[in-house]
Each structure stands twice: as structure tokens, then as C-alpha cells.
Amino acid sequence: MLGAVYAKLPHAGSMRLLEQVLDWDEASINCATASHRSVENPLRRDGVLGAVQAVEYAAQAAAVHGVLSTMLDGGLELRLAAVRDLELGVVRLDTLPSPLQVGARLEGRVGANAIYRFTLTSAGQPCVRGAITLVQSGEDAR
């Protein structure tokens, strides 16, 4: 299922960070992945995947949710506009041995623009949480 969804998003190759949609409804999505352990993860810097990179995982979960809930049809391009209330419970993601679960809950939407609250967990333990705002890119918004 994710292959068809990612085909409607700009992510390609190893930037497709999520591996599985566990469940979703009109208000939320839960995804899973082990891509944080890959040495090929494009978000690594000097071999390290810092916890702040969880924001990209959350943004991708929100984008996947947008496609699944038909708010995004592949014609719109969204940009990460803001990160709020970011809480880092770990320093690094790459040292977490268990798969990551990325949950995102829609807090509000105006057109394709959306605010999501997210939580990234591993082995049931919260690792990173916060909120992101996604907005249509300049050309799409016209």
C-alpha cells in the first residue's frame, strides 16, 4: 500500500522512510519502520541519526495520511512550515533497537494546510513528540 501512496508524494528512494501503515482513520495515522537503523538513511550526519530527525518521519506520516484521507491527490506539494512543542526523549534514533512507530493526529486543516501532533515511540516508549504545520508550497497555493 505504501508504494502507491508514496507515488503521489515527492519522496523517492531511501527518503521513503516509512515502511508500513499500521492503521489510519480520518483523524490519525500510525506507521512503523526500521529505516532508522539503516546506514543508508539519508538523514544521517557523520553516521548519526539524531532525534530531531523524527520531525521528518512525522511529516511523512502526515503526508501519507493526507493521501489516504484524499486531502492530497498527488498534485499538491506541501512544505514543513513550523515545528512546535518539540520534546526529545532520546538523543539518537539510530541506536534504538526496536522498530519506530510514528503516530500523527490531525489537529486542524484549512484546505490542504494542516497541523498534526505527533509521537514517535520505540518498544512502547515515547522518544520524540511535538507538532508540525504543513502548508501548500507557494505555486500550489495560487
C-alpha positions in Angstrom: 0.0 0.0 0.0 2.8 2.5 0.8 4.3 2.2 -2.6 1.1 3.5 -4.3 0.8 6.3 -1.6 4.5 7.4 -2.0 4.0 7.5 -5.8 1.7 10.5 -5.0 4.4 12.2 -2.9 7.8 13.7 -3.8 9.8 11.3 -1.7 11.9 8.8 -3.6 14.4 6.0 -2.9 15.9 6.0 0.6 13.9 9.1 1.5 10.8 7.0 1.7 11.3 6.5 5.5 8.1 4.7 6.4 7.6 1.0 5.7 4.1 0.2 6.9 0.8 1.8 7.8 -0.5 0.1 10.9 -3.8 1.9 10.9 -5.5 5.1 10.0 -8.8 7.0 10.0 -9.9 10.4 9.1 -8.2 12.0 12.1 -5.0 10.0 12.6 -2.4 7.6 11.3 0.1 5.1 12.8 3.1 3.9 10.8 6.0 1.7 11.5 9.6 1.5 10.2 13.1 0.2 10.9 14.7 2.7 8.5 16.3 4.5 11.4 18.8 1.6 11.7 19.8 1.7 8.1 23.3 3.0 7.5 21.9 4.3 4.1 19.4 6.5 5.9 19.8 9.9 4.1 19.1 11.8 7.3 22.3 10.6 9.0 25.1 13.0 9.5 28.5 11.6 10.2 26.9 8.2 10.8 24.5 9.5 13.4 20.7 9.8 13.1 19.8 12.5 15.7 16.4 12.5 17.4 15.5 15.8 15.8 15.1 13.8 12.5 11.9 12.4 13.9 10.3 15.6 12.6 10.8 14.3 9.0 9.3 10.9 10.0 6.3 12.8 11.4 6.0 15.0 8.3 6.0 11.8 6.1 3.3 10.2 8.2 1.2 13.3 7.9 1.7 13.4 4.1 0.8 9.7 3.9 -2.3 10.5 5.9 -3.2 13.3 3.6 -3.1 10.9 0.6 -5.0 8.2 2.3 -7.7 10.6 3.5 -7.8 12.1 0.0 -6.9 15.6 1.1 -3.8 15.2 -1.1 -4.1 13.8 -4.6 -0.5 14.0 -5.7 -1.0 17.3 -7.4 -0.3 19.4 -4.3 3.1 19.8 -2.7 3.3 20.6 1.0 6.2 22.1 2.9 7.0 21.8 6.5 6.3 25.3 7.8 6.7 25.0 11.6 7.6 22.7 14.4 6.2 23.4 17.9 6.4 21.8 21.3 9.2 19.5 20.3 10.2 17.2 23.1 13.3 14.9 22.6 13.2 12.0 25.0 16.3 10.4 23.3 19.4 11.9 21.7 19.7 9.5 18.8 17.2 7.4 16.8 19.8 5.0 15.2 20.7 3.4 18.5 17.0 2.4 19.2 16.9 -1.4 18.6 13.2 -1.8 18.1 11.2 -0.5 15.1 9.8 3.0 15.3 6.1 3.7 15.5 5.1 7.1 14.2 1.7 8.4 15.2 0.2 11.6 13.8 -3.1 13.1 14.8 -4.7 15.9 12.8 -5.4 18.9 14.9 -6.7 21.2 12.2 -6.9 21.7 8.5 -7.7 24.5 6.1 -7.7 23.2 2.6 -4.5 21.1 2.2 -2.7 23.1 5.0 -2.7 21.1 8.2 -1.4 20.9 11.8 -0.5 17.5 13.2 0.5 16.5 16.7 2.9 13.5 16.6 4.6 10.9 18.8 7.4 8.7 17.8 7.9 5.6 20.0 10.1 2.6 20.1 9.3 -0.6 22.1 6.3 1.3 23.5 8.5 4.1 25.0 7.9 7.7 23.9 11.0 9.0 22.2 10.0 12.3 20.4 6.8 14.3 20.4 5.7 17.6 19.1 3.5 19.3 16.5 4.1 20.2 12.9 2.4 22.6 10.4 2.3 21.7 6.8 1.4 24.3 4.2 1.0 24.3 0.4 4.1 25.4 -1.4 3.9 28.9 -3.0 3.0 27.8 -6.5 0.4 25.3 -5.4 -1.3 27.8 -3.1 -2.1 30.1 -6.1 
